């Protein structure tokens, strides 16, 4: 039985494939992490009788609202007017 060896071309092709798809792979991993993290909340709502699609929408809106609220910066204060 011949022994399969990974040559230089195959290694370069595999490296190039991973390099060109790394942005997509990172996004897929982030999406997977978010989905796994939010699943318990969706399951809790479905156990209470809510349809799964609606439960996903509710959790998505709650998380989006929290993210928007947490990322807002307070308005810049104007310096106090000096008495003249």
C-alpha positions in Angstrom: 0.0 0.0 0.0 1.5 3.3 -1.0 2.1 5.9 1.7 0.3 9.2 1.1 2.5 12.2 1.7 1.4 15.8 1.8 3.5 17.6 -0.8 4.4 21.2 -0.9 1.7 22.0 -3.4 -1.1 20.4 -1.4 0.1 22.1 1.8 0.3 25.5 0.0 -3.3 25.0 -1.4 -4.6 24.0 2.0 -2.9 27.0 3.6 -4.3 29.3 1.0 -7.8 27.9 1.4 -7.8 28.5 5.1 -6.2 32.0 4.7 -8.9 33.1 2.1 -11.8 31.8 4.1 -10.6 32.9 7.6 -13.0 35.8 7.8 -15.9 33.6 6.9 -14.8 31.0 9.4 -14.5 33.6 12.2 -18.0 34.8 11.5 -19.4 31.3 11.5 -17.7 30.5 14.9 -19.0 33.8 16.4 -22.5 33.0 15.1 -22.3 29.5 16.6 -21.2 30.8 19.9 -24.1 33.3 20.0 -26.6 30.6 19.0 -25.4 28.2 21.7 -25.4 31.0 24.3 -28.9 32.2 23.6 -30.5 28.7 23.2 -31.3 28.3 26.9 -33.4 31.5 26.9 -35.2 30.4 23.7 -35.9 27.0 25.3 -37.3 28.6 28.4 -39.7 30.7 26.4 -40.8 27.7 24.3 -41.4 25.7 27.5 -43.8 28.5 28.6 -45.8 28.0 25.4 -44.3 30.5 23.0 -43.6 29.3 19.4 -39.9 28.9 18.7 -39.8 31.5 15.9 -41.4 34.1 18.1 -39.1 33.2 21.0 -36.1 33.7 18.8 -37.4 37.0 17.7 -38.1 38.1 21.3 -34.6 37.1 22.5 -33.0 38.7 19.4 -34.8 42.0 20.1 -33.9 41.9 23.8 -30.2 41.3 23.1 -30.2 44.0 20.4 -31.8 46.5 22.7 -29.3 45.6 25.4 -26.4 45.9 23.0 -27.6 49.3 21.7 -28.2 50.6 25.2 -24.8 49.5 26.5 -22.9 50.9 23.5 -24.3 54.4 23.7 -21.9 57.0 25.0 -23.1 59.8 27.3 -23.4 63.2 25.7 -20.3 65.3 25.9 -20.5 68.0 28.5 -19.9 71.6 27.6 -17.4 73.4 29.8 -19.0 75.6 32.4 -19.1 79.3 31.5 -16.6 81.3 33.5 -18.0 84.2 35.4 -16.9 87.5 33.9 
